[in-house]
Amino acid sequence: MAQLPYISDEEATGIVATLYKHNRKLYGRVANAVRVAAHSPKLAQALFGFNVPLLREEITENLPVRLKALIILKTSMLNGCAH
């Protein structure tokens, strides 16, 4: 359980609302880690900016996007993430 409450979609304004919109567009949802990081919008932007290139195959050229997604899913499951 997070020590800080998640910022809901209804509570998100300005930069945070934009960040949520782009997360939904790229991932289909807003991860709980992003919702917690959104308490510091600059930190949340940095995390999002770091994660996007990691998932893009044409940038990293190491692993296919599908395999990266499976690795993320498995890691999330091992860590007990609900979503």
PDB file of N, CA, C and O in Angstrom:
ATOM      1  N   MET A   1       0.840  -1.171   0.000  1.00  0.00           N
ATOM      2  CA  MET A   1       0.000   0.000   0.000  1.00  0.00           C
ATOM      3  C   MET A   1       0.890   1.242   0.000  1.00  0.00           C
ATOM      4  O   MET A   1       1.915   1.287   0.680  1.00  0.00           O
ATOM      5  N   ALA A   2       0.485   2.234  -0.765  1.00  0.00           N
ATOM      6  CA  ALA A   2       1.264   3.464  -0.882  1.00  0.00           C
ATOM      7  C   ALA A   2       1.179   4.294   0.395  1.00  0.00           C
ATOM      8  O   ALA A   2       0.144   4.318   1.060  1.00  0.00           O
ATOM      9  N   GLN A   3       2.266   4.969   0.729  1.00  0.00           N
ATOM     10  CA  GLN A   3       2.278   5.862   1.885  1.00  0.00           C
ATOM     11  C   GLN A   3       1.575   7.170   1.553  1.00  0.00           C
ATOM     12  O   GLN A   3       1.037   7.836   2.438  1.00  0.00           O
ATOM     13  N   LEU A   4       1.580   7.534   0.281  1.00  0.00           N
ATOM     14  CA  LEU A   4       0.871   8.715  -0.191  1.00  0.00           C
ATOM     15  C   LEU A   4      -0.381   8.251  -0.927  1.00  0.00           C
ATOM     16  O   LEU A   4      -0.364   7.207  -1.580  1.00  0.00           O
ATOM     17  N   PRO A   5      -1.453   9.008  -0.830  1.00  0.00           N
ATOM     18  CA  PRO A   5      -2.659   8.606  -1.576  1.00  0.00           C
ATOM     19  C   PRO A   5      -2.453   8.814  -3.073  1.00  0.00           C
ATOM     20  O   PRO A   5      -1.683   9.677  -3.494  1.00  0.00           O
ATOM     21  N   TYR A   6      -3.152   8.012  -3.863  1.00  0.00           N
ATOM     22  CA  TYR A   6      -3.102   8.169  -5.308  1.00  0.00           C
ATOM     23  C   TYR A   6      -3.888   9.422  -5.688  1.00  0.00           C
ATOM     24  O   TYR A   6      -4.894   9.747  -5.057  1.00  0.00           O
ATOM     25  N   ILE A   7      -3.428  10.116  -6.711  1.00  0.00           N
ATOM     26  CA  ILE A   7      -4.179  11.247  -7.242  1.00  0.00           C
ATOM     27  C   ILE A   7      -5.132  10.689  -8.297  1.00  0.00           C
ATOM     28  O   ILE A   7      -4.702  10.136  -9.309  1.00  0.00           O
ATOM     29  N   SER A   8      -6.426  10.842  -8.047  1.00  0.00           N
ATOM     30  CA  SER A   8      -7.439  10.285  -8.946  1.00  0.00           C
ATOM     31  C   SER A   8      -7.536  11.114 -10.219  1.00  0.00           C
ATOM     32  O   SER A   8      -6.981  12.210 -10.306  1.00  0.00           O
ATOM     33  N   ASP A   9      -8.246  10.580 -11.202  1.00  0.00           N
ATOM     34  CA  ASP A   9      -8.455  11.308 -12.453  1.00  0.00           C
ATOM     35  C   ASP A   9      -9.196  12.617 -12.197  1.00  0.00           C
ATOM     36  O   ASP A   9      -8.913  13.634 -12.830  1.00  0.00           O
ATOM     37  N   GLU A  10     -10.140  12.583 -11.271  1.00  0.00           N
ATOM     38  CA  GLU A  10     -10.927  13.770 -10.957  1.00  0.00           C
ATOM     39  C   GLU A  10     -10.088  14.852 -10.273  1.00  0.00           C
ATOM     40  O   GLU A  10     -10.350  16.043 -10.446  1.00  0.00           O
ATOM     41  N   GLU A  11      -9.099  14.450  -9.512  1.00  0.00           N
ATOM     42  CA  GLU A  11      -8.236  15.393  -8.795  1.00  0.00           C
ATOM     43  C   GLU A  11      -7.116  15.950  -9.675  1.00  0.00           C
ATOM     44  O   GLU A  11      -6.532  16.984  -9.353  1.00  0.00           O
ATOM     45  N   ALA A  12      -6.820  15.282 -10.762  1.00  0.00           N
ATOM     46  CA  ALA A  12      -5.705  15.675 -11.632  1.00  0.00           C
ATOM     47  C   ALA A  12      -6.042  16.950 -12.395  1.00  0.00           C
ATOM     48  O   ALA A  12      -7.082  17.048 -13.047  1.00  0.00           O
ATOM     49  N   THR A  13      -5.144  17.919 -12.299  1.00  0.00           N
ATOM     50  CA  THR A  13      -5.308  19.176 -13.039  1.00  0.00           C
ATOM     51  C   THR A  13      -3.975  19.562 -13.671  1.00  0.00           C
ATOM     52  O   THR A  13      -2.924  19.063 -13.269  1.00  0.00           O
ATOM     53  N   GLY A  14      -4.023  20.440 -14.647  1.00  0.00           N
ATOM     54  CA  GLY A  14      -2.804  20.971 -15.263  1.00  0.00           C
ATOM     55  C   GLY A  14      -1.884  19.909 -15.818  1.00  0.00           C
ATOM     56  O   GLY A  14      -2.295  19.055 -16.603  1.00  0.00           O
ATOM     57  N   ILE A  15      -0.632  19.975 -15.398  1.00  0.00           N
ATOM     58  CA  ILE A  15       0.397  19.051 -15.881  1.00  0.00           C
ATOM     59  C   ILE A  15       0.031  17.604 -15.566  1.00  0.00           C
ATOM     60  O   ILE A  15       0.255  16.709 -16.381  1.00  0.00           O
ATOM     61  N   VAL A  16      -0.532  17.379 -14.383  1.00  0.00           N
ATOM     62  CA  VAL A  16      -0.879  16.011 -13.977  1.00  0.00           C
ATOM     63  C   VAL A  16      -1.972  15.445 -14.887  1.00  0.00           C
ATOM     64  O   VAL A  16      -1.894  14.284 -15.288  1.00  0.00           O
ATOM     65  N   ALA A  17      -2.976  16.238 -15.215  1.00  0.00           N
ATOM     66  CA  ALA A  17      -4.038  15.782 -16.115  1.00  0.00           C
ATOM     67  C   ALA A  17      -3.459  15.435 -17.491  1.00  0.00           C
ATOM     68  O   ALA A  17      -3.854  14.443 -18.102  1.00  0.00           O
ATOM     69  N   THR A  18      -2.532  16.250 -17.968  1.00  0.00           N
ATOM     70  CA  THR A  18      -1.886  15.985 -19.256  1.00  0.00           C
ATOM     71  C   THR A  18      -1.063  14.711 -19.194  1.00  0.00           C
ATOM     72  O   THR A  18      -1.088  13.904 -20.123  1.00  0.00           O
ATOM     73  N   LEU A  19      -0.339  14.531 -18.112  1.00  0.00           N
ATOM     74  CA  LEU A  19       0.462  13.328 -17.913  1.00  0.00           C
ATOM     75  C   LEU A  19      -0.424  12.086 -17.902  1.00  0.00           C
ATOM     76  O   LEU A  19      -0.090  11.077 -18.524  1.00  0.00           O
ATOM     77  N   TYR A  20      -1.544  12.157 -17.203  1.00  0.00           N
ATOM     78  CA  TYR A  20      -2.492  11.034 -17.156  1.00  0.00           C
ATOM     79  C   TYR A  20      -3.028  10.721 -18.552  1.00  0.00           C
ATOM     80  O   TYR A  20      -3.141   9.556 -18.936  1.00  0.00           O
ATOM     81  N   LYS A  21      -3.352  11.760 -19.300  1.00  0.00           N
ATOM     82  CA  LYS A  21      -3.892  11.576 -20.647  1.00  0.00           C
ATOM     83  C   LYS A  21      -2.883  10.832 -21.524  1.00  0.00           C
ATOM     84  O   LYS A  21      -3.249   9.905 -22.246  1.00  0.00           O
ATOM     85  N   HIS A  22      -1.634  11.232 -21.461  1.00  0.00           N
ATOM     86  CA  HIS A  22      -0.608  10.588 -22.288  1.00  0.00           C
ATOM     87  C   HIS A  22      -0.296   9.172 -21.802  1.00  0.00           C
ATOM     88  O   HIS A  22       0.005   8.295 -22.611  1.00  0.00           O
ATOM     89  N   ASN A  23      -0.364   8.946 -20.505  1.00  0.00           N
ATOM     90  CA  ASN A  23      -0.174   7.589 -19.980  1.00  0.00           C
ATOM     91  C   ASN A  23      -1.270   6.674 -20.490  1.00  0.00           C
ATOM     92  O   ASN A  23      -0.999   5.550 -20.911  1.00  0.00           O
ATOM     93  N   ARG A  24      -2.516   7.152 -20.456  1.00  0.00           N
ATOM     94  CA  ARG A  24      -3.634   6.352 -20.949  1.00  0.00           C
ATOM     95  C   ARG A  24      -3.478   6.055 -22.438  1.00  0.00           C
ATOM     96  O   ARG A  24      -3.769   4.950 -22.896  1.00  0.00           O
ATOM     97  N   LYS A  25      -3.020   7.047 -23.178  1.00  0.00           N
ATOM     98  CA  LYS A  25      -2.846   6.866 -24.621  1.00  0.00           C
ATOM     99  C   LYS A  25      -1.766   5.832 -24.920  1.00  0.00           C
ATOM    100  O   LYS A  25      -1.932   5.004 -25.816  1.00  0.00           O
ATOM    101  N   LEU A  26      -0.668   5.873 -24.180  1.00  0.00           N
ATOM    102  CA  LEU A  26       0.451   4.972 -24.441  1.00  0.00           C
ATOM    103  C   LEU A  26       0.250   3.587 -23.835  1.00  0.00           C
ATOM    104  O   LEU A  26       0.534   2.579 -24.482  1.00  0.00           O
ATOM    105  N   TYR A  27      -0.237   3.533 -22.597  1.00  0.00           N
ATOM    106  CA  TYR A  27      -0.323   2.262 -21.871  1.00  0.00           C
ATOM    107  C   TYR A  27      -1.739   1.727 -21.698  1.00  0.00           C
ATOM    108  O   TYR A  27      -1.924   0.576 -21.303  1.00  0.00           O
ATOM    109  N   GLY A  28      -2.742   2.557 -21.992  1.00  0.00           N
ATOM    110  CA  GLY A  28      -4.126   2.126 -21.802  1.00  0.00           C
ATOM    111  C   GLY A  28      -4.651   2.399 -20.405  1.00  0.00           C
ATOM    112  O   GLY A  28      -5.832   2.180 -20.137  1.00  0.00           O
ATOM    113  N   ARG A  29      -3.803   2.867 -19.521  1.00  0.00           N
ATOM    114  CA  ARG A  29      -4.195   3.175 -18.148  1.00  0.00           C
ATOM    115  C   ARG A  29      -3.116   4.037 -17.503  1.00  0.00           C
ATOM    116  O   ARG A  29      -2.054   4.269 -18.080  1.00  0.00           O
ATOM    117  N   VAL A  30      -3.412   4.504 -16.295  1.00  0.00           N
ATOM    118  CA  VAL A  30      -2.427   5.268 -15.534  1.00  0.00           C
ATOM    119  C   VAL A  30      -1.946   4.373 -14.391  1.00  0.00           C
ATOM    120  O   VAL A  30      -2.738   3.983 -13.533  1.00  0.00           O
ATOM    121  N   ALA A  31      -0.677   4.054 -14.378  1.00  0.00           N
ATOM    122  CA  ALA A  31      -0.114   3.176 -13.347  1.00  0.00           C
ATOM    123  C   ALA A  31      -0.170   3.851 -11.976  1.00  0.00           C
ATOM    124  O   ALA A  31      -0.080   5.074 -11.869  1.00  0.00           O
ATOM    125  N   ASN A  32      -0.317   3.048 -10.946  1.00  0.00           N
ATOM    126  CA  ASN A  32      -0.358   3.579  -9.584  1.00  0.00           C
ATOM    127  C   ASN A  32       0.924   4.327  -9.231  1.00  0.00           C
ATOM    128  O   ASN A  32       0.876   5.307  -8.488  1.00  0.00           O
ATOM    129  N   ALA A  33       2.059   3.887  -9.746  1.00  0.00           N
ATOM    130  CA  ALA A  33       3.323   4.579  -9.479  1.00  0.00           C
ATOM    131  C   ALA A  33       3.273   6.006 -10.023  1.00  0.00           C
ATOM    132  O   ALA A  33       3.799   6.931  -9.404  1.00  0.00           O
ATOM    133  N   VAL A  34       2.646   6.177 -11.169  1.00  0.00           N
ATOM    134  CA  VAL A  34       2.510   7.517 -11.750  1.00  0.00           C
ATOM    135  C   VAL A  34       1.559   8.347 -10.908  1.00  0.00           C
ATOM    136  O   VAL A  34       1.787   9.539 -10.702  1.00  0.00           O
ATOM    137  N   ARG A  35       0.487   7.722 -10.418  1.00  0.00           N
ATOM    138  CA  ARG A  35      -0.481   8.446  -9.582  1.00  0.00           C
ATOM    139  C   ARG A  35       0.167   8.940  -8.282  1.00  0.00           C
ATOM    140  O   ARG A  35      -0.166  10.025  -7.804  1.00  0.00           O
ATOM    141  N   VAL A  36       1.066   8.173  -7.718  1.00  0.00           N
ATOM    142  CA  VAL A  36       1.771   8.608  -6.507  1.00  0.00           C
ATOM    143  C   VAL A  36       2.811   9.666  -6.863  1.00  0.00           C
ATOM    144  O   VAL A  36       2.935  10.678  -6.174  1.00  0.00           O
ATOM    145  N   ALA A  37       3.552   9.429  -7.936  1.00  0.00           N
ATOM    146  CA  ALA A  37       4.581  10.391  -8.350  1.00  0.00           C
ATOM    147  C   ALA A  37       3.965  11.727  -8.744  1.00  0.00           C
ATOM    148  O   ALA A  37       4.646  12.752  -8.724  1.00  0.00           O
ATOM    149  N   ALA A  38       2.690  11.725  -9.099  1.00  0.00           N
ATOM    150  CA  ALA A  38       2.019  12.953  -9.522  1.00  0.00           C
ATOM    151  C   ALA A  38       1.917  13.991  -8.408  1.00  0.00           C
ATOM    152  O   ALA A  38       1.564  15.140  -8.672  1.00  0.00           O
ATOM    153  N   HIS A  39       2.217  13.608  -7.174  1.00  0.00           N
ATOM    154  CA  HIS A  39       2.278  14.595  -6.093  1.00  0.00           C
ATOM    155  C   HIS A  39       3.399  15.591  -6.385  1.00  0.00           C
ATOM    156  O   HIS A  39       3.366  16.731  -5.920  1.00  0.00           O
ATOM    157  N   SER A  40       4.378  15.154  -7.151  1.00  0.00           N
ATOM    158  CA  SER A  40       5.453  16.034  -7.619  1.00  0.00           C
ATOM    159  C   SER A  40       5.449  15.946  -9.150  1.00  0.00           C
ATOM    160  O   SER A  40       6.132  15.094  -9.719  1.00  0.00           O
ATOM    161  N   PRO A  41       4.687  16.818  -9.820  1.00  0.00           N
ATOM    162  CA  PRO A  41       4.532  16.720 -11.280  1.00  0.00           C
ATOM    163  C   PRO A  41       5.851  16.653 -12.048  1.00  0.00           C
ATOM    164  O   PRO A  41       5.940  15.949 -13.054  1.00  0.00           O
ATOM    165  N   LYS A  42       6.862  17.364 -11.597  1.00  0.00           N
ATOM    166  CA  LYS A  42       8.164  17.309 -12.292  1.00  0.00           C
ATOM    167  C   LYS A  42       8.762  15.909 -12.203  1.00  0.00           C
ATOM    168  O   LYS A  42       9.336  15.421 -13.178  1.00  0.00           O
ATOM    169  N   LEU A  43       8.637  15.261 -11.057  1.00  0.00           N
ATOM    170  CA  LEU A  43       9.117  13.891 -10.896  1.00  0.00           C
ATOM    171  C   LEU A  43       8.324  12.950 -11.786  1.00  0.00           C
ATOM    172  O   LEU A  43       8.902  12.085 -12.445  1.00  0.00           O
ATOM    173  N   ALA A  44       7.010  13.109 -11.812  1.00  0.00           N
ATOM    174  CA  ALA A  44       6.170  12.249 -12.639  1.00  0.00           C
ATOM    175  C   ALA A  44       6.530  12.406 -14.113  1.00  0.00           C
ATOM    176  O   ALA A  44       6.583  11.416 -14.844  1.00  0.00           O
ATOM    177  N   GLN A  45       6.775  13.626 -14.554  1.00  0.00           N
ATOM    178  CA  GLN A  45       7.183  13.857 -15.941  1.00  0.00           C
ATOM    179  C   GLN A  45       8.505  13.163 -16.246  1.00  0.00           C
ATOM    180  O   GLN A  45       8.673  12.563 -17.308  1.00  0.00           O
ATOM    181  N   ALA A  46       9.427  13.248 -15.318  1.00  0.00           N
ATOM    182  CA  ALA A  46      10.728  12.612 -15.519  1.00  0.00           C
ATOM    183  C   ALA A  46      10.582  11.095 -15.611  1.00  0.00           C
ATOM    184  O   ALA A  46      11.216  10.466 -16.458  1.00  0.00           O
ATOM    185  N   LEU A  47       9.760  10.503 -14.755  1.00  0.00           N
ATOM    186  CA  LEU A  47       9.542   9.052 -14.804  1.00  0.00           C
ATOM    187  C   LEU A  47       8.919   8.637 -16.123  1.00  0.00           C
ATOM    188  O   LEU A  47       9.342   7.661 -16.744  1.00  0.00           O
ATOM    189  N   PHE A  48       7.908   9.388 -16.548  1.00  0.00           N
ATOM    190  CA  PHE A  48       7.239   9.081 -17.811  1.00  0.00           C
ATOM    191  C   PHE A  48       8.225   9.231 -18.966  1.00  0.00           C
ATOM    192  O   PHE A  48       8.271   8.391 -19.864  1.00  0.00           O
ATOM    193  N   GLY A  49       9.011  10.304 -18.938  1.00  0.00           N
ATOM    194  CA  GLY A  49      10.005  10.537 -19.980  1.00  0.00           C
ATOM    195  C   GLY A  49      11.081   9.464 -20.017  1.00  0.00           C
ATOM    196  O   GLY A  49      11.653   9.194 -21.074  1.00  0.00           O
ATOM    197  N   PHE A  50      11.360   8.854 -18.879  1.00  0.00           N
ATOM    198  CA  PHE A  50      12.338   7.778 -18.803  1.00  0.00           C
ATOM    199  C   PHE A  50      11.746   6.469 -19.320  1.00  0.00           C
ATOM    200  O   PHE A  50      12.429   5.710 -20.007  1.00  0.00           O
ATOM    201  N   ASN A  51      10.480   6.200 -18.994  1.00  0.00           N
ATOM    202  CA  ASN A  51       9.846   4.934 -19.368  1.00  0.00           C
ATOM    203  C   ASN A  51       9.507   4.828 -20.846  1.00  0.00           C
ATOM    204  O   ASN A  51       9.606   3.747 -21.426  1.00  0.00           O
ATOM    205  N   VAL A  52       9.115   5.921 -21.456  1.00  0.00           N
ATOM    206  CA  VAL A  52       8.707   5.869 -22.863  1.00  0.00           C
ATOM    207  C   VAL A  52       9.824   5.334 -23.757  1.00  0.00           C
ATOM    208  O   VAL A  52       9.584   4.397 -24.518  1.00  0.00           O
ATOM    209  N   PRO A  53      11.034   5.891 -23.695  1.00  0.00           N
ATOM    210  CA  PRO A  53      12.098   5.357 -24.561  1.00  0.00           C
ATOM    211  C   PRO A  53      12.440   3.896 -24.265  1.00  0.00           C
ATOM    212  O   PRO A  53      12.822   3.151 -25.167  1.00  0.00           O
ATOM    213  N   LEU A  54      12.303   3.492 -23.014  1.00  0.00           N
ATOM    214  CA  LEU A  54      12.616   2.105 -22.676  1.00  0.00           C
ATOM    215  C   LEU A  54      11.697   1.123 -23.387  1.00  0.00           C
ATOM    216  O   LEU A  54      12.102   0.001 -23.690  1.00  0.00           O
ATOM    217  N   LEU A  55      10.476   1.531 -23.651  1.00  0.00           N
ATOM    218  CA  LEU A  55       9.510   0.631 -24.273  1.00  0.00           C
ATOM    219  C   LEU A  55       9.524   0.693 -25.794  1.00  0.00           C
ATOM    220  O   LEU A  55       8.944  -0.170 -26.452  1.00  0.00           O
ATOM    221  N   ARG A  56      10.166   1.682 -26.348  1.00  0.00           N
ATOM    222  CA  ARG A  56      10.160   1.823 -27.802  1.00  0.00           C
ATOM    223  C   ARG A  56      11.298   1.033 -28.421  1.00  0.00           C
ATOM    224  O   ARG A  56      12.474   1.303 -28.179  1.00  0.00           O
ATOM    225  N   GLU A  57      10.922   0.061 -29.219  1.00  0.00           N
ATOM    226  CA  GLU A  57      11.888  -0.863 -29.823  1.00  0.00           C
ATOM    227  C   GLU A  57      12.876  -0.149 -30.741  1.00  0.00           C
ATOM    228  O   GLU A  57      14.051  -0.511 -30.795  1.00  0.00           O
ATOM    229  N   GLU A  58      12.404   0.854 -31.456  1.00  0.00           N
ATOM    230  CA  GLU A  58      13.294   1.529 -32.402  1.00  0.00           C
ATOM    231  C   GLU A  58      14.354   2.365 -31.699  1.00  0.00           C
ATOM    232  O   GLU A  58      15.346   2.756 -32.314  1.00  0.00           O
ATOM    233  N   ILE A  59      14.152   2.639 -30.418  1.00  0.00           N
ATOM    234  CA  ILE A  59      15.141   3.406 -29.662  1.00  0.00           C
ATOM    235  C   ILE A  59      16.139   2.471 -28.979  1.00  0.00           C
ATOM    236  O   ILE A  59      17.350   2.653 -29.097  1.00  0.00           O
ATOM    237  N   THR A  60      15.620   1.470 -28.264  1.00  0.00           N
ATOM    238  CA  THR A  60      16.523   0.597 -27.503  1.00  0.00           C
ATOM    239  C   THR A  60      17.170  -0.475 -28.362  1.00  0.00           C
ATOM    240  O   THR A  60      18.315  -0.852 -28.111  1.00  0.00           O
ATOM    241  N   GLU A  61      16.467  -0.971 -29.364  1.00  0.00           N
ATOM    242  CA  GLU A  61      16.958  -1.991 -30.291  1.00  0.00           C
ATOM    243  C   GLU A  61      17.440  -3.266 -29.603  1.00  0.00           C
ATOM    244  O   GLU A  61      18.135  -4.074 -30.219  1.00  0.00           O
ATOM    245  N   ASN A  62      17.082  -3.453 -28.340  1.00  0.00           N
ATOM    246  CA  ASN A  62      17.535  -4.648 -27.634  1.00  0.00           C
ATOM    247  C   ASN A  62      16.479  -5.739 -27.597  1.00  0.00           C
ATOM    248  O   ASN A  62      16.753  -6.881 -27.964  1.00  0.00           O
ATOM    249  N   LEU A  63      15.294  -5.402 -27.165  1.00  0.00           N
ATOM    250  CA  LEU A  63      14.224  -6.378 -27.025  1.00  0.00           C
ATOM    251  C   LEU A  63      12.975  -5.901 -27.750  1.00  0.00           C
ATOM    252  O   LEU A  63      12.701  -4.701 -27.795  1.00  0.00           O
ATOM    253  N   PRO A  64      12.216  -6.831 -28.318  1.00  0.00           N
ATOM    254  CA  PRO A  64      10.949  -6.437 -28.935  1.00  0.00           C
ATOM    255  C   PRO A  64       9.986  -5.885 -27.869  1.00  0.00           C
ATOM    256  O   PRO A  64      10.050  -6.279 -26.705  1.00  0.00           O
ATOM    257  N   VAL A  65       9.110  -4.984 -28.275  1.00  0.00           N
ATOM    258  CA  VAL A  65       8.163  -4.361 -27.356  1.00  0.00           C
ATOM    259  C   VAL A  65       7.309  -5.414 -26.652  1.00  0.00           C
ATOM    260  O   VAL A  65       7.039  -5.295 -25.457  1.00  0.00           O
ATOM    261  N   ARG A  66       6.884  -6.441 -27.384  1.00  0.00           N
ATOM    262  CA  ARG A  66       6.034  -7.494 -26.798  1.00  0.00           C
ATOM    263  C   ARG A  66       6.764  -8.182 -25.639  1.00  0.00           C
ATOM    264  O   ARG A  66       6.167  -8.420 -24.589  1.00  0.00           O
ATOM    265  N   LEU A  67       8.025  -8.496 -25.818  1.00  0.00           N
ATOM    266  CA  LEU A  67       8.796  -9.151 -24.769  1.00  0.00           C
ATOM    267  C   LEU A  67       8.963  -8.218 -23.570  1.00  0.00           C
ATOM    268  O   LEU A  67       8.869  -8.661 -22.425  1.00  0.00           O
ATOM    269  N   LYS A  68       9.208  -6.937 -23.820  1.00  0.00           N
ATOM    270  CA  LYS A  68       9.317  -5.973 -22.725  1.00  0.00           C
ATOM    271  C   LYS A  68       8.023  -5.920 -21.928  1.00  0.00           C
ATOM    272  O   LYS A  68       8.047  -5.878 -20.698  1.00  0.00           O
ATOM    273  N   ALA A  69       6.889  -5.920 -22.634  1.00  0.00           N
ATOM    274  CA  ALA A  69       5.592  -5.877 -21.958  1.00  0.00           C
ATOM    275  C   ALA A  69       5.390  -7.130 -21.101  1.00  0.00           C
ATOM    276  O   ALA A  69       4.861  -7.042 -19.993  1.00  0.00           O
ATOM    277  N   LEU A  70       5.801  -8.274 -21.599  1.00  0.00           N
ATOM    278  CA  LEU A  70       5.681  -9.512 -20.818  1.00  0.00           C
ATOM    279  C   LEU A  70       6.586  -9.476 -19.582  1.00  0.00           C
ATOM    280  O   LEU A  70       6.200  -9.970 -18.522  1.00  0.00           O
ATOM    281  N   ILE A  71       7.761  -8.907 -19.706  1.00  0.00           N
ATOM    282  CA  ILE A  71       8.680  -8.768 -18.570  1.00  0.00           C
ATOM    283  C   ILE A  71       8.062  -7.848 -17.512  1.00  0.00           C
ATOM    284  O   ILE A  71       8.106  -8.141 -16.317  1.00  0.00           O
ATOM    285  N   ILE A  72       7.491  -6.742 -17.968  1.00  0.00           N
ATOM    286  CA  ILE A  72       6.839  -5.810 -17.044  1.00  0.00           C
ATOM    287  C   ILE A  72       5.680  -6.491 -16.344  1.00  0.00           C
ATOM    288  O   ILE A  72       5.517  -6.338 -15.134  1.00  0.00           O
ATOM    289  N   LEU A  73       4.870  -7.242 -17.081  1.00  0.00           N
ATOM    290  CA  LEU A  73       3.729  -7.947 -16.500  1.00  0.00           C
ATOM    291  C   LEU A  73       4.186  -8.963 -15.457  1.00  0.00           C
ATOM    292  O   LEU A  73       3.625  -9.021 -14.363  1.00  0.00           O
ATOM    293  N   LYS A  74       5.185  -9.751 -15.783  1.00  0.00           N
ATOM    294  CA  LYS A  74       5.686 -10.763 -14.860  1.00  0.00           C
ATOM    295  C   LYS A  74       6.249 -10.115 -13.594  1.00  0.00           C
ATOM    296  O   LYS A  74       5.982 -10.578 -12.485  1.00  0.00           O
ATOM    297  N   THR A  75       7.021  -9.052 -13.762  1.00  0.00           N
ATOM    298  CA  THR A  75       7.579  -8.352 -12.609  1.00  0.00           C
ATOM    299  C   THR A  75       6.486  -7.785 -11.725  1.00  0.00           C
ATOM    300  O   THR A  75       6.569  -7.857 -10.499  1.00  0.00           O
ATOM    301  N   SER A  76       5.456  -7.220 -12.349  1.00  0.00           N
ATOM    302  CA  SER A  76       4.329  -6.680 -11.587  1.00  0.00           C
ATOM    303  C   SER A  76       3.621  -7.788 -10.814  1.00  0.00           C
ATOM    304  O   SER A  76       3.259  -7.606  -9.652  1.00  0.00           O
ATOM    305  N   MET A  77       3.426  -8.922 -11.452  1.00  0.00           N
ATOM    306  CA  MET A  77       2.768 -10.045 -10.780  1.00  0.00           C
ATOM    307  C   MET A  77       3.602 -10.538  -9.601  1.00  0.00           C
ATOM    308  O   MET A  77       3.062 -10.810  -8.528  1.00  0.00           O
ATOM    309  N   LEU A  78       4.905 -10.654  -9.793  1.00  0.00           N
ATOM    310  CA  LEU A  78       5.782 -11.111  -8.706  1.00  0.00           C
ATOM    311  C   LEU A  78       5.787 -10.144  -7.521  1.00  0.00           C
ATOM    312  O   LEU A  78       5.988 -10.550  -6.376  1.00  0.00           O
ATOM    313  N   ASN A  79       5.563  -8.866  -7.810  1.00  0.00           N
ATOM    314  CA  ASN A  79       5.538  -7.855  -6.762  1.00  0.00           C
ATOM    315  C   ASN A  79       4.148  -7.636  -6.176  1.00  0.00           C
ATOM    316  O   ASN A  79       3.960  -6.769  -5.322  1.00  0.00           O
ATOM    317  N   GLY A  80       3.181  -8.417  -6.632  1.00  0.00           N
ATOM    318  CA  GLY A  80       1.834  -8.340  -6.069  1.00  0.00           C
ATOM    319  C   GLY A  80       1.029  -7.139  -6.516  1.00  0.00           C
ATOM    320  O   GLY A  80       0.112  -6.715  -5.812  1.00  0.00           O
ATOM    321  N   CYS A  81       1.351  -6.579  -7.677  1.00  0.00           N
ATOM    322  CA  CYS A  81       0.573  -5.448  -8.185  1.00  0.00           C
ATOM    323  C   CYS A  81      -0.801  -5.938  -8.620  1.00  0.00           C
ATOM    324  O   CYS A  81      -0.923  -6.976  -9.270  1.00  0.00           O
ATOM    325  N   ALA A  82      -1.828  -5.188  -8.259  1.00  0.00           N
ATOM    326  CA  ALA A  82      -3.194  -5.605  -8.559  1.00  0.00           C
ATOM    327  C   ALA A  82      -3.591  -5.317  -9.999  1.00  0.00           C
ATOM    328  O   ALA A  82      -4.430  -6.026 -10.555  1.00  0.00           O
ATOM    329  N   HIS A  83      -3.003  -4.285 -10.620  1.00  0.00           N
ATOM    330  CA  HIS A  83      -3.429  -3.908 -11.975  1.00  0.00           C
ATOM    331  C   HIS A  83      -2.246  -3.857 -12.894  1.00  0.00           C
ATOM    332  O   HIS A  83      -2.396  -3.558 -14.078  1.00  0.00           O
TER     333      HIS A  83
END
